[in-house]
Amino acid sequence: MSADAPPRAPILALDAIEVVYKRAITAVQGISMEVHKGQIVAILGTNGAGKTTILRAISGFLGLDDARVTEGRIFFKGARIENARPDRVARAGLALVPEREKVFQNLTVAENLVIPVSSASTAERRHREDFVMACFPRLSRLLGRTAGLLSGGERQMLAIAAALMAHPDVLLIDELSLGLAPVVVGELAETIACIRRDLGLTIVLVEQSAPVALGIADYGYVIENGRIVLDGTAERLRDHADIKDFYLGQTRGDRRSYRDVKQYRRSRRWYG
C-alpha cells in the first residue's frame, strides 16, 4: 500500500454510542471503537462494566432488555445498524455467541448446527459442517447427544460452531472463558486464533480475563463504568504497567476498580 493511500475503512465501527435501559439507566456512554477486517478485537473489563451491553447494541438484542441506542451510530460494512432487529443484523453478516443461553438444550448437537443453515442447500450445509467439525473435532463424536447434557466447554464449542455455520463476516463472542477450566479456555482460544487465520474472520471478543483475550487479540479496549478508559494494540496493553497491575494479576494490593490504579487519568486518551 502506498504511503499516500487512504486508511482502510473498518468493517465495524461504533461512533460515540450511548445505551439507555428502561428509558432511565445509562449503561454505556461515548463508546467509539473500530474493528477492521481480519482483526481480533478484545473488549476487556470487570463484571458490570458495560461489555455485554456493547455486544447487544451491535447485534440488535438490546430490545429484549427494554434498551436502546439513544445517541451515536453503529456502522457495519458502511451501513447503519443501531437499533436494527437482530434478524436483519444476522442476515447482514454478524453472528453473536451470547454469554448465557448459548444453545438449544432440548435439541441434539446436530440439530443445533442445522438451525443457522436451515435454508442452505444440502451441499453447502455439509461443506460448512465439515469445516466446523475440523475446528471442533470433539463435537463430531457428540452429534447425537442432547445439548443440555454437554459440559460447559462443549456447550461453548457448540455455540461457536453454530455461529460459524451461519458463515458470518464478524463473530461476536461474549465471555469465552466464563465458568470454564483453564485447559478448556486455552483450547478454545487456540481454536479462535486458528479460525481467524484460516478464514480471515473478524472477531470481537468480550472477556474478563485479560491474559486470555490479549493472548490472541490484535487490539483491545478496556471498559469501566460504561466508558473506554484505555485502548491500544494487544502488545501495548500487555506491556502497560497499569494493565499488568490490575488485569494481569501482578497486583500490589487489593483494588476495587481500575480507577484506583495510580497512573489512571480519566481525561487522558492513552494511545490516541
Secondary structure as UniProt FT lines:
FT   TURN            3..4
FT   STRAND          12..21
FT   TURN            22..24
FT   STRAND          25..35
FT   TURN            37..38
FT   STRAND          40..44
FT   TURN            47..48
FT   HELIX           51..59
FT   HELIX           61..65
FT   STRAND          67..76
FT   TURN            77..78
FT   STRAND          79..80
FT   TURN            82..83
FT   HELIX           86..92
FT   STRAND          94..97
FT   TURN            105..106
FT   HELIX           109..114
FT   HELIX           115..117
FT   TURN            118..119
FT   HELIX           122..135
FT   HELIX           137..140
FT   TURN            143..144
FT   HELIX           147..149
FT   HELIX           152..165
FT   STRAND          170..174
FT   TURN            176..179
FT   HELIX           182..199
FT   STRAND          202..207
FT   HELIX           210..216
FT   STRAND          219..224
FT   TURN            225..226
FT   STRAND          227..233
FT   HELIX           234..239
FT   HELIX           241..246
FT   HELIX           258..260
FT   TURN            262..263
FT   TURN            266..267
FT   TURN            270..271
//
